[in-house]
Amino acid sequence: MNIESIDDIPLEHALVDVGAVTLHVVRAGPIDGPPVVLLHGFPELWYGWRRQIPALVRAGHRVLVPDQRGYNSSAKPTAVRDYRIDLLVDDVLGLLDAHGLQRAAVVGHDWGAAVAWRLAARAPARVERLAILNVPHPSVLLRALWTNPRQLMRSWYMLFFQLPWLPEWLLGRRRAGVLVGMMKGSSKEGSFSREDLEVYRQAWTQPGAIRAMLAWYRAMIRHPAPRIPGLIRAPTAVLWGRLDSALGADLVQPSLAHCANAELHWFDQATHWVQHDAAAEVNERLLTFLGTE
């Protein structure tokens, strides 16, 4: 889909060669503004940041919002190994290089936050500031999956996604009706309109899209990334909706321990979809953290 503006903020759609793949990227804001990269998670696309893009642009930022590998209009490699976390990090580094950027602030939600954590650990010189929405540090999540029965129960879908063909069939039937139900059922009422969900459906029903989206989860199990020792050095803000049904709030404090300089902001009435449920409050926190409010 080619949405040309949001709240009167013009959007530029581009296909960007980031190295191994080509990503669809939405760009907005002044070219010389402080750059911010927004990384979506499962099962979203660039449009998942529709409530943040205008606020960031009005504050003077240059915003880069890719459809990550396998999603919407970006390339969809067929092999699970092509969705290893370090390749996803390489895509972001390639995005920065393609735009002549040595550093940028990086904001990630869900799987986008997992990529952002890894990026900040692996390439600290490229991350000006790091904002994480409702995903723990990868080491914390991995430990919880092994030692915390309650979190393992919350994460049942990760195990289901390892099965062959059945998840693709289930998620794809009735124009991705299960995904629509999941989005509506796990968020605050009204966070996703019928029009919003139609945009998502168009992305999910593209050939190979659901298989590619599931490959992120399969690569996590089949091709685990080596641990990177040391603390996250970039100033870090963790924004967390307390009503998250997938990831427990008890994962937050241990994640902060992996950061040299971190701040935490709770959103008591928000779910996993915090940037949708509490958009105005999230935008205010982001702008303050980025130093532009």
N, C-alpha and C positions, 0 to 999 in steps of 0.2 A: 504494500500500500504506500501511497505517496502523499502523506499529510503535509500540506505546505506551510502551515502555521499552527501555533497553539497560543491562545490568549493574545493574538496579534503579534506574537514573536515569530519572525520568519525562520523557517527551517530549510537547511540545504541538505539534500540527500546525495551521497556519493558512494561509489564502490572504490575501496582503498586496498591496494596490494600491501599486505603487511608482512610478506615473506612467503610462508608456505601456503597461505590461503588468501582469498579476497573477502573482505568484510564490508557489509553495508553499514555506513556510518551516517548518523545525523549530526550536523554541525550547526551551531547557533552562537550568536554573540559576536562582539568585536574581535577581529583577528589578533589584535595585540593585547587582549584582555588576559588576566591570569587564567591559565588553562585548568579545566576540571574534566576528568574522565569519569563517566557514570557507567557502571557495569551491572547489568541486570542479572537475575537468577532464573531458576526454573519456576514455572514454564513461561516466562515473560519474553520480552523483546525490548527494543529501545523505548517503545511506547510506555513501558512501565515507569518511566521517569517523567511522564507528561506533566506532573504537578510540580516538579522541581526545576525543569528547564527554564520556564519563564522567570522564576525568582532569581536564579543564578545569572541569567542574561541581564536582567534589569539591574543587578548589582555590579555588572561590568565584566563578568567572566566570559571566556571563550569555552564553550561546552562541546565536548566530543562524546557521542553516545552511540557505541557500536551495537549492532546485533552480534552477539558473540557467536563463535564458530558453531555451526549446526542449527542456528536459529534464524527464522524468518528469511530475509533476503541474503544472508551470508552463506558462504560455501558450506557444504555438508559432506565432508569425507565419510566414507562408508565403514572404515575399519575402527573398531573400538580403541585401538592403540593410538589413533589420531586425536583422541580426546584426553590424553594424559595432561595432568595439571600444568606441567612445565611448558607444554606446547600452547596451552591457553594463556599462560603468562607471556610466552614469546609473541603471541598475537598482540597483546597490549603494548609490549615494547616496540613491536613493528609499527603499531599505530602512532606511537609517539615519534618514532624516527621518520615516518612518512610525513608528519606535520612539522618536522624540524624542531621538536621539543626535547630538551634535555631532561626537564622535570615537569611534573604536573601533580596537582592534588588528585587523589583517586578516591571515589566513593563507590562502595559495592554493597549489594544486597543479595542474600541467599548465596547461590553458587558464585555470583559476581563478587561477593565478599570473600569467599574462599580463594578466588583468583587474586583479589586485592591483598589478602594476608600473605599469600605466597610471593607475590610481586614485591611487596615491601621487605620481605625477608631475603629474597634472592637478589634484588637490584635496588638496594636502599638509596643509592644516589639518584634514582629516577623518580622517587616519590617524595613530593614536597610535604604533603599532609595526607593522612589516611583516615577515612570515615567508614565505619563498619556498621551495617544495619542487620541485626538479628541473625548473626552467624558467629559461633565461637571460633577461637583460634583452632586451626586444624588439629594440633596435638591434643587439645582439650576434648574435641569431639571424638577423636579416635579412642582416647582413653575411656571416655564415657560409654562408647559403644561396647567396649570390652568389659567394663566393670560396673556399669549402672543399669540394672534391669529396667528401670522405669524409662530411661532414655532409649534403650534398645526397643522397648515397646512403642515409644513415640516414633521411632525411625523404621518401623516395619516395612514401609513402602520402599526403602532403599534395598532391602532384601528381595522384595517382590520384583523390583525392576531388574534383578539379575537373571530372572527366568527368560528363556528364549521365546520369542514371538508373541506370547500371551499378553505381556504389558502393551506392546504395540497395538494388538487387536483391540484390547479393552479401551485404551485411551483414545484410539482413533475412531471408534464406532460412533454413529449418530453425530457426525461432525464434532468430534471431541467433546461429547456431552459430559463425560466423566470429569474432564479437566475443568469445564465450566462449573460443574457442581462443586468441585474441590475449591476453586477460587471463591465462589460465593459462600460456601459453608465454613471456610476457615478465616474469613475476613469480617469486618464490621458491616452491618447492613448498609447498603448504599455506596460502599467504596468502589464497586465495579458496576457501572451502568450496563444496560443492554447494549448500547453502542460500543462501550469499551470492550465487552466480551466478544462482540462481532469482529473487532480488530484482532483480538487474540485468535479467534477461530480461523481467520484468514491465514494467520501465520502457522497455526498448528496443522492445518490441512494441506499444506504444501507437500509435494512428494518428498519423502525421506525425512521430513521434519521431526516426527515423533521418534523415529529410530535414532536420529542424531541427538536429540535431547536426552534420551535414555542412555546414550553412550557415555555421557559424563559420569553417570552413576556406575556404569559397568567398568569404565576405566579406573575409577577410584579403587575398586576391589581387585581387578586383574592386574593393574599396573600402578601400585602404590608408589608415591614419591618419597625419596629419601628425606629424612628430617634435616632441616637447616638449623644448626645451633645458634644460640645468641638471641638477644632481645630485638624486637622491632624498634628501630631508632626514630622513625618519623613520628612527629606528634600525632597521636591517635585519638579519635573520638568514637566511642561505641554507643550507638543509639539502639534501644531495645524495647519492643513492645512486650509488656508483661503477659499478655494473653496469647502468646505464641503456643499453638497446640502441637508443633513439631519439635521444637527445641526448648529445653527447660531453662528457666532463669538461673538455675544453679550452675550453669556453664559460663556465666558472665564473669564473675570475679576471678576464677582461674585464668580466663583469657587475658584479663588486665595484667596479670602477673608476667605475661610474655611481652609486655611493652615497657620501654624505658620511660615513656611520658604519655600517660593515657588519662582520658576523662570519660565518665559514664553518664548517660542521660536515660532515665527510665520514662516510658510512656505507659501510664497505668491502664489506659482504656484502649490501647492498640494491640493488634495481633501481630502475627509474623509479617503482615503486609503494612508495616508501620508507616512507610512513606505515602501510602494511600489512606490509611485510617486516620492519621494525624498529620496531614500534609503541611498545614500552616506551621505547626509547632516544629516539625522536622526541618522545614525550610529555615525557620528562625535559628535553630541550633546550628545547622550547616553554615549559614552565612556568618554567624558569630565565630564559629570555629575556623572558618576560612579567612576571617579578618576583614569581611566586606560589609558588615552591618554597622 
